[in-house]
Amino acid sequence: METGSILFAIGFSLAIYFIPTIIASGRSHPNLVAIFVLNIFGGWTVICWIAALVWAFISPPKVVTPAAPIPVTLSPAVDPVELRIGQLERLARLRAEGALTNEEYETQKRSLLG
């Protein structure tokens, strides 16, 4: 055999031998170093070579990051007394503008004050 064909045979054999590592590298596998170590030290056994090849093709589980929680802004607590005062002021304004009669104003005021 010629030197060129011997070098070609060695290169071809190494390429076949390191197919699991080449595939893992091409896929940017997170366990590339571990696949390489298994390939280089156990690849001569067919079982380890096949295991490295399968491992190179297996995608790692995708990590699902939860979405950031939506900030909840709480409205300040409304004092019931202040709420009633605001409603009474609104009723008084409506009466002053003529939108309510005195009778309607008194009825609404009584229902607010209980």
N, C-alpha and C positions, 0 to 999 in steps of 0.2 A: 504494500500500500504506500501511496505517496504521503508526504508530510501534510500536504493541503487537505487531503481527504481524511487523514487522522484527526487533524485539528477541527475539521467540520463535524466529524462524528462525535468528538468530545464536546464541542459547543452545542450540538443538537441534543446530546444526552443530558447536558446540564440544563438546557432550556426545558426539556421535558421534566427533569427531576424537580425543577423549581417552579413549575406551573402553579401550584397552590400559592406560593409566595407572590408570584407575578400577578395573579388574579386578585389576591388580597390587597396588594399595593395599588392596582388599578381601581379598585372599589373604595380606596381610602378606609379600609377596615380598621376599626379601633384596636383590634387585637393582632395587628400585623406582626409585631415582634414575636408574640407567642406562636403564631402560625409559622413564622420563619424558623424559630427554634425547633418546633416539632418537625418541620420539613427537613432541616439540615441534620438533626440527630436521629430522627426516626423514619425519615423518608425512604431509607433503603429497605425498610420492611413495607410491604405493599399495604398493610392495614393502616399504618401511621400515615402513609402518603395519601391514601383515600380519605382518612379522617381529616387531614390538613386541607385537602381539596374541598371536602364538604363544608368544613368550617369557614373556608374562604368565601364560599357562596352564601352562607347563612348571614342574613342581615341581623344586626343587633336590634333588640326591641327599641322602638322609638320612645323617648322619654316625653311624656305629655306634661308640659308645664301649665299649671292652672293660670287662668287669666287673672289679671290684677283685680282685686275686689273694687266694686264701684263705691266711691266714697259717698257716704250718706250724711247729709247735713240735716241735723235736727232743728226744726224751728223752735225758737224759744217758747217755753211754756206760757200759754196765755192765761192770765189770771181771770177767773170767771167774773169777778167784780168789775175788772177793767172792760171786759167784753160787754157786760150789761150797760156800763156807763157809756161806752161807745154807741151801743144800739139806742140808748135813750137820747143821746145827743143827736143822732141821725133822725130819730122820730121828731125831736123838737125842731130841727132844721126843716124837715118836710112840712111840719105844721106852720112854721113861720113863712115858708114859701107858698103856702096855700095848697100844697099837694094833699094834705090830710085835714079833715075837719077836726074840731075839738073832740067830738064824740069818738072818732076813729083813733085819735091820739090817745085818749084816755083808755080805750079798750086795749090798744097795743101795749100801753104802759103797764096796765094791770096784768096782762099775760106775761110780760117780761119780769115783773117783780114778784110774780107768783101769788 
